[in-house]
Amino acid sequence: MMKYMRHGKVRILIGSTTKAGTGLNIQDKCIAAHHVDLPWRLSDITQRNGRVIHQGNENSKVYVFYYIKQGSMDTYL
């Protein structure tokens, strides 16, 4: 799967912080990170974003999206 991702044959990959946060070298083709939850540790968010904001990424522009329900506790984090 990772080989296909690195070669651009797989365009969407869904993963959790524990499964896709560290040790996953797919950053050369990534264009966006979508956060559907927010971990409590800032280092986890930084690690997640590091999957797309990374030296060697072939895309000159990348996007990071945070999905947060208005009025929820996540709006205070």
Backbone as a ProteinNet text record, in pm:
[ID]
protein_1_A
[PRIMARY]
MMKYMRHGKVRILIGSTTKAGTGLNIQDKCIAAHHVDLPWRLSDITQRNGRVIHQGNENSKVYVFYYIKQGSMDTYL
[TERTIARY]
82.6	0	87.3	190	275.1	350.2	388.7	457.2	364.9	238.7	142.1	118.4	117.1	99.3	217.5	338.5	458	467.9	408.8	412.3	289.6	199	82.9	-31.8	-27.2	-135.1	-250.3	-221.7	-324.6	-329.9	-449.2	-460.8	-516.6	-581.6	-640.2	-595.6	-546.3	-504.8	-563.8	-633.2	-693.2	-616	-572.6	-496.9	-514.3	-485.1	-492.2	-354.1	-349	-220.7	-128.1	-181.3	-96.2	-50.7	-131.7	-95.6	-22.3	-56.9	2.4	84.1	96.7	165.4	316.1	372.6	518.2	560	676.6	733.7	670.1	587.1	519.2	577	651.3	719.8	645.6	543.8	461.8	453.6	533	515.7	549.5	612.1	652.7	535.5	421	304.2	185.9	194.1	79.1	47.3	-81.3	-124	-210.6	-268.4	-355.5	-361.3	-383	-411.5	-547.5	-632.4	-765.7	-773.2	-790.5	-799.9	-947.8	-998.4	-1138.4	-1152.5	-1039.2	-1037.2	-910.3	-907.4	-787.9	-731	-606.9	-544.4	-513.5	-491.8	-466.3	-326.9	-232	-93.5	-63.4	-6.9	33.1	134.1	219.5	319.9	255	136.7	65.9	14.1	-36.5	-83.6	34.4	144.9	265.1	313.7	310.5	352.6	259.9	130.3	34	60.9	75.2	98.8	230.7	325.1	454.4	447	334.8	314.6	301.3	249.5	231.8	326.7	355.6	448.1	586.6	652.9	777.6	870.4	997.7	1096.6	1094.7	1096.2	1092.4	954.3	853.3	719.2	719	665.7	663.5	561.8	471.3	370.4	421.5	419.7	469.4	370.3	244.5	141.7	67.2	54	-21.2	-126.2	-224.2	-336.6	-354.3	-395.9	-427.8	-567.9	-657.4	-796.5	-825.9	-896.5	-941.2	-1093.6	-1157.4	-1302.7	-1342.5	-1400.8	-1434.5	-1579.5	-1656.4	-1795.3	-1799	-1869.4	-1881.8	-1944.9	-1883.9	-1935.2	-1885.2	-1806.7	-1754.2	-1628.3	-1581.8	-1459.1	-1338.8	-1340.3	-1228.4	-1204.6	-1307.2	-1288.7	-1201.6	-1185.2	-1103.8	-960.1	-930.2	-794.9	-702.1
-118.9	0	125.7	127.6	246.6	269	162	174	241.4	201.8	262.2	409	440	579.3	664	613.5	688.8	708.6	617.6	630.2	701.9	747.5	823.6	739.1	607.8	520.1	514.6	537.7	550.6	698	756.8	901	939.4	847.2	876.8	769.7	813.8	722.7	773.2	687	723.1	650.4	726.5	665.3	741.2	674.6	736.9	787.8	862.6	912.5	796.2	691.7	579	496.6	483.5	401.4	479.3	605.8	683.4	802.7	817.7	935.4	929.3	812.5	799.8	680.5	692.6	581.9	556.6	646.8	630.5	732	686.3	776.3	784.2	867.8	886.4	1033.1	1116.5	1261.2	1322.3	1249.7	1311.6	1341	1276.8	1299.1	1363.5	1381.4	1430.6	1575.8	1604.2	1740.8	1798.8	1712.6	1764	1667.7	1726.1	1649.8	1695.8	1601.2	1630.8	1575.9	1664	1623.3	1614.7	1493.4	1477.6	1467.1	1458.8	1467.8	1542.2	1589.9	1659.5	1584.3	1540.3	1476.3	1580.2	1535.1	1627	1686	1613.5	1661.8	1737.2	1855.7	1935.5	1860	1781.5	1705.5	1607.1	1553.9	1463.3	1538	1658.7	1739.5	1777.1	1815.5	1850	1730.8	1612.5	1491	1460.7	1474.6	1452	1547.4	1675.7	1774.8	1750.3	1691.6	1660	1557.9	1487.5	1393.2	1467.5	1589.8	1665.9	1784.1	1848.4	1962.2	1905.1	1868	1793.4	1823.7	1839.5	1859.6	1738	1763	1655.4	1631.6	1700.8	1688.7	1750.5	1678.7	1726.5	1838.2	1857.8	1963.3	2089.5	2199.7	2325.4	2386.9	2346.7	2398.8	2279.9	2278.9	2173.8	2238.3	2160.6	2211.9	2128.8	2195.4	2127.8	2172.3	2076.2	2103.8	2049	2127.8	2085.7	2090	1978.4	1971.7	1977.4	2090.7	2114.2	2160.7	2098.8	2139.1	2267.7	2364.5	2493.2	2473.3	2533.6	2523.3	2401.6	2315.4	2197.1	2233.5	2141.2	2164.5	2183.3	2122.5	2135.6	2280.1	2363.4	2503.2	2578.7	2524.4	2589.5	2539.5	2437	2379	2454.1
0	0	0	83.6	91.8	-39	-104.8	-233.9	-335.3	-337.4	-429.1	-395.1	-267.1	-224.3	-270.4	-251.5	-290.2	-440.9	-518.5	-664.4	-720.3	-633.4	-677	-728.8	-708.1	-755.5	-655.8	-529.2	-426.2	-389.8	-398.9	-378.9	-242.5	-175	-43.9	54.5	168.6	274.7	405	475	603	712.3	811.7	920.3	1049.5	1157.9	1290	1329.8	1438.1	1486.3	1519.6	1582.7	1621.6	1502.7	1399.5	1284	1175.5	1156.6	1046.9	1095.9	1225.6	1279	1272.6	1296	1295.1	1210.5	1150.9	1075.2	940.5	894.3	766.2	669.1	571.7	479	346	343.5	223.5	184.8	249.4	240.7	106.2	15.9	-110.7	-203.3	-185.7	-271.3	-199.3	-69.5	7.7	-26.7	-34.7	-63.8	48.6	133.9	239.6	357.2	474.8	596.5	646.3	678.8	730.9	872.5	969.3	1109.5	1146.7	1167.3	1207.2	1358.9	1426.9	1572.3	1611.6	1732.1	1779.9	1899.4	1888.5	2004.2	2111.3	2232.8	2342.8	2338.4	2281.5	2279.8	2150.9	2164.8	2049.3	1963.4	2026.4	1951.2	1854	1888.1	1796.8	1674.4	1694.2	1581.5	1492.5	1554.4	1478.9	1397.6	1456.9	1387.4	1269.9	1291.3	1182.8	1066.3	1098.9	993.6	922.7	993.5	934.2	822.7	812.8	701.6	569.5	571.5	446.5	436	548.6	547.8	573.1	467.8	481.8	365.4	395.3	289.3	197.1	67.9	-30	-88.3	-34.3	-90.4	-229.5	-326.8	-465.1	-487.3	-392.7	-403.9	-336.1	-409	-352.3	-253.8	-260.6	-171.1	-110.5	21.5	89.3	179.5	219.1	296.9	423	530.7	655.6	695.7	714.8	750	889.3	969.2	1101.5	1102.2	1133.4	1140.4	1287.5	1326.1	1465.9	1473.6	1561.4	1579.8	1661.7	1608.2	1676.3	1814	1914.9	2050.7	2127.2	2063.2	2132.2	2210.5	2293.1	2370.1	2278	2159.1	2065.8	2023.5	2028.1	1988.1	2087.9	2207.8	2310	2311.8	2234.3	2234.9	2144.9
[MASK]
+++++++++++++++++++++++++++++++++++++++++++++++++++++++++++++++++++++++++++++

